[in-house]
Amino acid sequence: MKEQLWFTLLVLAQLGAVTNNIRTSTSRLAKLLQISQQTASRRLSILEQKGFIRRVLNNRGQLIRIESKGASELTKIQSILEMALTKKRYRSFRGQVFTGLGEGAYYIRLEEYRKQFRKLLGYNPFPGTLNIQLMTEADVNEFQLLKATIGILIQGFESEGRSFGPVTCYPATVNGEQKAAILLIERTHHHPNVVEIIAPINLREKLNVSDNDIITVKFDLSDLLLPSQ
């Protein structure tokens, strides 16, 4: 999200729009942001189009509330600021192991992806993913921070008339020892709080974990870059 938009979102949050519908005018918002009323109106329209806020217009003005997507963006920015101010290099989140639908395993088995995994990660991943459900809001926030950084991009491709989207990988370790990578598939049916993990070996066997067991995923922010926008 561009800085002009997230700062507008921040001001709306300060006015109470995270937990309530707030009544505010574009002229008031423009004054708070020190911009023109036209620019304030345009920013609200963009935030609404992107699903960050919800607006209800009536003869008394407009009611605005920050949607969950917008709240997630603010949480992400909070985590980035915390990281910058505390200089905390290592971050982690916990998740509960569960058996997925095999979606990640299907993608990993595709040779076009595997060639890039070998080149960019330095290993052939085991043809399956370890799926976890994030435990708490704090875990979700840590995962959002990770997603705000620039990971290792695995390019998409076309095969037999079908298009396969890009995949992003983030180097990590599982339970403090096992080298792995967090996998973000652009086209996925998983819940946003679900994390898929790949490794050069079968993580379930190596870590001796089963469904409902809790694992810790650790990543090093010094190995990652924050986006410029």
N, C-alpha and C positions, 0 to 999 in steps of 0.2 A: 504494500500500500504506500502510495506517495505521501511524503511528509505533510503536505497541505491537508490531505484528507484525514490522516490519523490525528492531527492536531485539532481539527474540527470535531472529530469524534471525542477527543479528550475533553474539550470544552463542553460538549453535550453531556458527557459523563459527570463533569463537575456540577452541572445544573440538575443532576439527579436522574438522567435518562436511562441509566442502567437498570434501575429497579422500578421506575415509575414512568407513566406518560407525562411529559412536561409540555406546558404551553409556552411557546416562545415565538417571536417574530424574526424574520430575516434581518430586520434593522437592528434588533437587539444583538443577534448573533454577530452581525457585521461589526458592531461596536466592540464587542468582546474580542473578536479576532483581529480588529484593526484593518479591515478590508472593506471593499464596497459592498453595498446591499446586493448588487447583481452577482458579485463573486460568491457571496454567502449563499444565495439562492442556488447557484450552479453547483456548489459543493454538496448541498443537501440533496439535490437531484441525483448526483452521481452516487452518493452514499446509499440512497434509496434504491437506485437501479442495481447496485452491486449486492444488495441484500444486507447491508450493515445496519440500516435503520428502517423503521416503519413510520410512515406519516399518515395522519388523518386530517384532511382539510375540511373546515366548516366555516360558517359565517363569522365565527369568533376568532379565526386564525388557524393555527395548525397545532396538532398534538404530535409529539415526536417521542419515540422510544427506541433505544438501542437493542437490536436483535442479537441472538446468541452468536451469530457470525461476527458482529461488531465487537461484542464483549470478548470474544476469543482474540481478536486483533489487539485489543487493549491489554489483555493478559500477556500476549506475546511481547509487546513493547515493554511492559513492566519487567518481564524476565530479562530482556536484553539490557535494560538500564541497570537492573540488579547485578547482572554479570559484569557490566562495565565498571560499576562503582565498587564492587567488592573484589573484582579481579579473581573471582572464583573460577579456576580453570576446569576442574572436573565437575560434571553434573551427572545425575542419575535419576532413574525412575523405576518403579516396581510394577509388575504385572502378574496376573494370574493366568497360568497356562490353560489353553483349551484346544480342542480339536477343531480345525477349520474345515472348509469345504473343498480344499485342495486347489483353490484358485491360484495361490502363489506358486505352488509346486508346478502347475501347468506352465506358467510363464518361465520359471527357472529352467525348465527342460528344453525350451526353444533354443536352438543352436545359435541364432543371431544374437540373442541375449548372452548366452554362455561365452561366446567369443569375447564380448566386451567385459564380462565379469573377470575372465582370465587376465585380460590386458590391464584393466583398471583396478581391480581388487587384488590381483596376484594369485588367485586360486580359483579352482572349479568348485562352485558351491554344491553341497549335498542337494539332490533334487527334491527338496521339500522345505517348508518354512516352519519355524516355531512360532505359533500364534499366542499372543498374550492380550489380556484385557487390562487396561490401566486401572490401578487400585483406587486412587483418591484424586481430588481436584489438584493437589500439589503435583502428583504424577502427570496429570494432563498438562499442567502448566510447563513442566520440564520438557515434555514431548513437543509442545507448541514452540518452545524456545529452539529446540533442535530443528524443527521444520522451518523456522525463520532464517536459518543459515543456508549457505550454498553447499550442497552435497556433491557427490560424484554422479554425474549424469550419464545414464545408459540410454543411448539414442533409440528412438522407435524405428520401426521399419515396416515394410509391406511384404506379404508372402501369400501367394496363391489367391490374390484378390482381396486379402484381408489386411486391415491396418492394425498394427500393434503400437501402442503409445510408449512414450519415454518412461523410464523408471529412474528414481533417484535413490542412491545408497549413501548411508552415513556410517563410517567405521565406528565400532563399539566393542565392548567386552561384556560378556554375560557371566554373572556370579563371580566377578572379580578376576577371572582367569582366561576364559575362552574367547579367542578372537572371533568376531562376528561382524555383521553389518545389518543395520536397520534398512528395511526395504519399503519404499513408498511407491506404490503402483498408481499411476495417474487414473487408470480406469479400473476401479474396484468397487465391489458391493459391500465391503466391510464397513462397520460402524467407525466413525472418526476416532474413537478411543481404542481401537484395535491396532496393535503393532505387529508387523511381520518381521521375522529375523531370519537371516541366512548365515551360514557358516560353511567352512570346508568339510565339516563332519556332521553326523546326525546329532543334533544338540540334545534331543530327548535322551538318547542312549549315553552320550558323553556326560551329561549333567545328572543323569538318573532321575529325571523328573517326569511326572505324569500330569494329567488334567487336574486342575485346582491347586497345584503347587505354585508357590510364589518365587519368582526370580527377579534379580536386580540387573538392570541394563545401565552401563556406565559409558559416557562418551566424553571426549576431550575437546572443549571449545577452541583450544589453540590450534587444532588441526582443521578447523572450519572457518569459513568466512561469512561475515554478515553481508546481506545484499545492500547495494547502493541506493535502492529505492523500496 
